[in-house]
Amino acid sequence: QWCSVVRWEKTTRPFLRGSEFLWQEGHTMYETEDEARNDAITMLNTYDDCGRDLLAIPFVKGKKTDKEKFAGAEETYSIEALMPDGKGLQSGTTHYFGTGFAKAFNIQYLGKDNKIHTPHETSWGVSTRLLGAIIMVHGDDNGLVLPPNVAPIQVVIIPIQQKKEEVMNKANEYYQTLKKAGIRVKLDDSNNTPGWKYSEWEMKGVPLRLEVGPRDIQNGVFVLAKRNTGEKIIVKDDELLSKIDELLKTIHTEMYNKAKQYLDHHMTRVTTLEQLQDALDNKGGYAEMMWCGNEECENKIKQLYQATSRCMPFNQKPFGDTCPCCGKKADKVVLFARAY
């Protein structure tokens, strides 16, 4: 279901930490632990796919520590994004609850063996925080930069010298062709100047701008401008659909790769608390650290550096056997970061 939730927030932030927000949540129950755990991981992967294929945002996937997991859950899994200011953003979670909540509320079912059993439960959700992630990860000084797959308008058509009949005829021809092809398109036939329109639609993050004027019509071409890079491309009239389809895919790939490169560059392995502080203060992003599993070390790091454990990545690649915080044996890789 999608519903609004109200929670206590001392300091609110638009989209990221509002006192009231819209979110999507799911709750399921299964016969077995394996089925329930599989559901929680499947939904986490679905959220990860959403980031990669729709939002052009790379996520780190992993399991939360006991300190950071959902109260009452046996395990919590999360997708974590990285913002341009070096802070992490928990972007979605899934939980395996076991049978604890079902027992507390006396939820039972009649099994195939004709006996009464307690089901295994999961829960999962994402919220409008993902909109905040899109704005922060991709936006620039000119405004929004929206991924083509979720942009309300994928192409905006700007007629140059629109008072000329042939210009508006051609602009309308492009509009109808794109609309029939399923492209989300807008024809800006307002009385504002072309320059004003450029700035307006750049600010709104439309992935592609199509410009057409009298000289373009004479030459059988039009101009496409990519929002994410500002690059302008002259396109032949008969390549309208193929070129726009190609560029929308290219823009998505470029946006994802840019965000992924930033994420990878801000993943720092640390083996001492001094390195941890340096990574958090000067580089930002995720500090990859070996951890003993003791909550006291998490609390110490939060107190000293205002950083929290974001997750233990699924692809664990240990690079030491000592916890920098206490010196005890460590066998878990944890990502620490300052976060929203």
N, C-alpha and C positions, 0 to 999 in steps of 0.2 A: 504494500500500500504506500501511497504518498500522503503525508500529513504534516501539519505544522506542530512544532514542539517548542515549548518555552522552558528555558533553564536559567539559572542564576549566573550572570556574568558581571564581575566588578567593572571590567573595562571591555566595552563592545568594540568590534571591528566589522565594518560592512562585509557581508558574505562569509568572512572567515570565522568570526566568533560573535554572532548576533544573539541577543537574548531570546529572540524568536526566529526560527528558521524552518524552511521546508526541507523535508528529507524523505527518502525512500527507505523503507524497512521491510524485512522479510523474516518470518518465523516459521520454522519447520520442525517436524517430529518424525523420528524413524524408529524402526524396530531395533536396529543394531548400532553400536558405536561406530563401526566402519562406515556405514551408510551416512551417518550424521557428519563424521569428520570429512568424508568425501564431498558432501554438500557444502561445507564451510570453505573448503579449498577450491571447489568448483566456482563458487560465487566470487572468491577473491580473484581467481583467474579471469572471470568475467569482467570484474572492475578493472583489472590490469589491461585487458583487451580494449575496454572502453577508452582508457587513457591513451593507448598506443594508436588505435584505429580511428577514434573520433576526436579526441581532444588534443592530439599531438603532444602529449605529456608523458615522459617516461617515469615510471614508478619503481621504487625499490620494494620488493615483497619480502615479508618475513613474519616471524612470530614475536609477539610482545613478551617482555619479561613478566614475571609474576606481579611485580610492583605496578606495571603499566597495563596489565590486562583488565578486561571488564570485570567488575565486581560480581562474583558468583560464577564466572566462567571457569572451565578447566583450562582452556587455551583460547587466546585471542590472536588473530592474524590481521595484518594491516598492509595497506599500500601507502608509501610515503613519497611525497613529491618534494622538490627542492625549489625554493623561491630565489629570485635574482639577488635578494639581499643576504643570501647565505643561510636563511632560516628554513627548517624543515616544516612540512605541512602534512599532518595525517589526513589522508584523502578518502579513506574508506576502511571499514573494519568488518571482519566476519568472526563469529565466535562459535566454539563448541562448548555447550553448557553441560554435557553429560546428562545425568538424571536428577540433578539437584533441584532445579526449579519445578520439575514435574512432581517430585516427591513433596515439595513444600506446598504445592497447590492440589495435591492428591489427584493428579492426572494419570489415568491408566487406560489400557486398551485390552481387548480380548484377542489373544494371539492365535496363530494357526493351530497351536497345540491345545486350544480350548481352555487356556489358562490366562489369568490376569497378569499383565506385565506393565512395567514403567517405561515410557518411551525415552529415547535419546533426542535432545533438542539442540537446535542451532538458531542463530540470529545473525543478521547482516544488514548493512546499510551504508548509503552515501547521502550527501546532502548538497544544498546549494553552495557549499564550500568549494565544490568543483568549479563553479562560475568564478569565484575569487581566484582559484588557481589559474584558470585560463587568462584572466585579466593580468595577473602578475607575471606569469611565466612568459607570455608572448607580447604583452603590451610594450609600447615605446613612447618617446616624448610627443609623438603626434596623436596618441590615443590608443584605441583597441587594435589588436591584430588577431582576427578570429580564424580558427582552423576551418577550412572549407566545408568539412563534413558536418559541422554544427552551426555554421554561419546562417542566420535567418535570410540574408541576401548574399548570394555567392558572386553575382556579377551586377554591377551598376553601369548603366549606359548613359554616357554624357554626350549629348549632341552639341557640336560646335556650330555657332551661327544657326541656331535652331529656328530662327524666323524664316529661313529658306525652306521651301516646301520639300525639296529633294532630300534635305538633311533629315527632317522629321519622318519622311516616308521610309528612308533607309533605317533610321533608328527603330521605328516601329516594326520593320521587317525583322531586324535582329531580335527584338524583344519577343515577337511571336514565335520565331524559330527556337529560341532558347527555352521559352516557356513550354512549348510542346515537347521539347526534349527532356523536360523534368528538371531543368536548371532553375534555381531560385533567383529570379532576375528582377531588377527594378529599373525603370526608365525615368530618369530625372528630367522632366520637362518643365520644371519650375522656372521662374523668371530671374533667378540668381545667375551671376556670371559663372563661366566654367571654372575659374580659379576658386571661387567660393565653394562650388560643388565638390571640387577635388578635395579641399580641406575637410568639408563636412563628412564625406564618405570615408576618407582616410581615418578620421576620428572615430567613426563608427565601426571601423575594422573590416570593411568589405574586402574579401580576398582579391578580386579582380575588378579593374575599372576599364570599361570599353569606351574609347573616344572615337567619334566619327564626325568629320566635317566635309565641306565641299571638295577640298583637294583630295581627301582620302577617297571619296566616291569616284572622282575622275580617274584615280589610279587603281580602283578596284581593291582597296585595302582598308583596314581600320587599325587602331592602335590599342594594345592591351597593356595595362600597367599593373604590376604585382605589388600588393600592399606590403608583403613581408620584406621585400628587398628594394622596392622602388623602381625596379628594372622595367623599361618600356620595350615592347616588342611589336614590330609591324607585321601584320598578318593578312594574307590574301583572303578576299571575300569568301571564296569557296571552302576555306579551311575553318570556318567559324566554329562548328561543333567539335571537330577533332582537336583543334588547338586549345580551346577552352577546357575540354575534358582532360587533355594532357597537362595543362598548367595547374588545374585544381589539384590533381594528384601530385604534381611536382611541388607545389606550395606546401601541401601537407607534409610531404617527406622532408622538405627543407626545414620546416618549423620543428618537426620531431627531432631531426638530427642535430639542430642547433641546441635544443633543450637537453638532449642526451649528451652532447659534448660538454655542456656546462656541468651536468650532473657528474659525469666521469671525472672531469678536471677538479671537482670539489669533493672528491672522495679521498681522504688522507689516512694512511695507516699510522698509528701512533703506538709507541711502546713505553712512554713515560708520561707522567702527568704534565710535565713541562711542554712536551710535544702536543698534548691534548689542548692545553691552554692556548698555545701558539696557533694551532689549527682553528680553534673557535674564534679567537680574537682577530687574527690577521688574514685568514683565508676564507673562513666560513664554510658552510656545507657540513658534510658528515665526517666525523672522526671515527675511523674503524679501529676498534680496540679489543684485545683479548680480555675476557671477564671471568671471574671466579664463580659467579652465580649468586653472590652475597648481596642482599638488598642494601646493606650498610655502605657498600662501595657506590651504588647508585645514588644514595642520599648524599654522600660526601661530594660527589661530582656535581650534583645539583646545587648544593650549598656553595661550593667553591667557584663554580663556573657558570651557574644558571643554565646548565644543559641537562637534557634528559635522554634516557635510552629510547631510541625510536623503534628499533626492532632488531631481532637476530635474523639476518638474511638466511633464506632457505639454502642458498649455495654457500654453505659454510666452508671457508678455506683458512683454517688456523695458521697463524704465522708466528707463533710463540706458545709458551706454556705457563706464563706468569702474568698475573693480574697487576697492572701498573699501580693500582690503587692500594692494594694490601700486600702484594708480594706472594700471595698464595697461588696454588696451582689453578690454572685457567684453561678451560677447554671449549669456551664459547666465543664466537665473534659477535660483537654488538656494535651498532651504530649509535653514537652519541651526537646530539646537535642541539642548538638553540632552536626553539620552535614556536609557532603560533598556537 
